[in-house]
Amino acid sequence: MDRLTAKVALVTGAGSGFGAGIAQRFVAEGALVGVLDIEADAAQRVARDLGDSALPLVADTTQIEQVRAALSELETWSSSVDILVNNAGVGLPPTPLEEVDASDFERVLDVNVRAIYVTSKIVVPAMKQRNQGCILNIASTAGVSPRPNLTWYNASKGWVITATKSMAIELAPHNIRVNALNPVAGDVYGRRHTRDA
């Protein structure tokens, strides 16, 4: 316990599932946590459950100005972000690749791919300036062992894994660690959660 004392973390998609579980564990380890979600009620509920060490934040992670405003609110409440957890993500119901609607395809790319670009663009400069930081990208086993009828979701998570490797190489000279996790299912925040649901 207390491994993250005095650290500030921003967790996206923290209003439910893995994100809420990550926020819960970070608070238990002593961190101050920005609980960011697109749903205000969800962010507020999780932050309320976690107490004074958590701040609810509302933003669409694909929108740079919304994320910038949320980060500013977090930094005013605490200090600069030490840990960024890119957890926000969406899936698709199993569907033959040629039958996936363009709008669903674009949403998967926006949330699973673009959001990591947006948060990194905003958070990395300050980490470089302080010569320290940690970024954790939540990918999926789908990016390692693709499953049929989830082609575009699989591809988005494969992108996360490749981006993570490249980020780790590029940011290592700045003492910024970048890792990916590839979950499939787990007991998070009081209930069973499947990443690819």
N, C-alpha and C positions, 0 to 999 in steps of 0.2 A: 504494500500500500504506500501511498504518498510518493510514488515515483514521478508524478507530474506536478508536484507542488511548485507554485509560482509560474507555471506554464499557462499560456492562453491558447485555446483551440477553437477553430471554426469548423463545425461539422454540418455539411449540407445534407438535405433530405433527412433531417434529424427528428422530424415529427412522428416517425413511426419506424417499425422494422429495425434493420441493422443500424441505421443512423441513431435512433433513440437508444439502442443498446450501447453503441459506442459512446454517446454522450454520457450515459449513466456510468459506464466504467471509468471514463476520464474524470468525472467529478469524484468518484470514489477514490481515484488515485491522486486527488489534490488539485486538479486543473480547474481553471475558470473556462467555461464553455459557452460559445455562441451557438444556440440551437436554431439553426436556420432551416426554414421550410417554406414552400410556396403557400401552404395553408396556415393562416394565422392561428386558428384554434388549435391545430396540432402542435405548433411550436410553443404556444403558451401553456398547453397542458403538460408537455414534457418538461419544460423549464420550471413550471410550478412544482411538479413532482420532485425535481432535483434540488430545489431550494435556492439559496442565495448565491450559489456558485454557477448558476446557469442564467443566461439571458436569452429570451425569445427574440428571434429575428425573422423578418418576412421578406422574401425575395424570390423572384424567378431566376434561377441560376443561369439561364440562357441570356439574360438581359444585363449588360455590363453596368449600366447606371444604377439598377436596383441592387446589384451585388456590391457596388462601390459604396452606396448609401448604408447598406447593412454593415459592411466592414467598418465604416466610420463610426457607426453607433457602437459597435463592439469595442473599438479602440478607445472611445470616449469613456466607456464603462469600465474598461480594464487597462489594456496596453496593447502593444503590437502583437500580432498573431505569431506564435511559435510553431503551431501545428495546424495544417490544413488537411481536412479529411473530405475528399471528393466522393461522397457517398450517394448523392442524388442520382436516381436512375429509373428508367421505365423499361418494361418488357413488352412482349407481344404474345398473344395467344398462338399456339401452334398453327401455322398457316403455310401452305405451299408458297414458295418465294414469289411466284408470279401473280399470286392473288392478294398480296399485301397492298393496301391502299397507299398511294403516295403520301397522304397526310400522316398516316401511321409511321411510314418509313422516315419521314422528315422529323417527326416527334422523337423517335428513337435516336436519330443522329443529334438533334438539338440537345436533348437531356443527357445522353450518355457520352457524347463527344464534345460538342460545343461548350457545355457547361464547364468542363475541365480547362479548356482554353481560357474561358472568361475568368474563372477564379484564379488561375495561375497568373494571368496577365496582371491582375490586380494585386495579388499577394506577394509574388516572387520579388519585385523590386525592393520592397522593404526588407525581405529576408536577405537578399544580396547585400544590402547596405549594412545590415547587422552581422553579416557573415555567419549566419546560423539559421536553421529551420528544418522542418520535417513536413513532407507531403505524403499522404497516404491515399492512393487511388483504389477505390473498390471496384474490382473487375468482376469476373465470374469464371467458374469452370467452363462455361460455354465458350469462352475465348481460348481455351486450351484444347478442349475436346468438343468440337461443334456437334450439335444434335440436329437431326432432320426437322424441317418445317419451322426452324428458328433462324434461318440464314442471316437475316439483316440484324437481328439481335446479337447472334454469335459474332458477326463482323464488327459490330460496335464495341464489344468487349475485347475482341482481338486488338482493336485500335487502342483501347485503354492500356493493354499490356505493352504494346510496342511503344506508345507514347511514354509510358512510365520508364521503360529502359532508356529511352533517349533523354528524357528529363534527368534521370539519375546521372548519366554520363556528363551532360552539359552543366548541371548544377553542383556536381561534386567539388569543383575547385572553390566554390563559395560556401562549403561546409553545409550544404543543404542535402539532406537525405531524402530520397524518393523511392517508395516501395508500392507494390500492388498486392492486394489480397484477392483470392479467387474463391469466394464462398459459393456454396450451393444451397445449404439450409442450415438453420441453427436455432437454438433457443435464445431469443432476444427480446428483451423488454417484456418479459412475462408471457410470451406466447411463441409458438412455432412459426418460423418465417422462412419461406422459400424465396431465394433471390430471383429466380426466373419466373415467378408467378405473375 
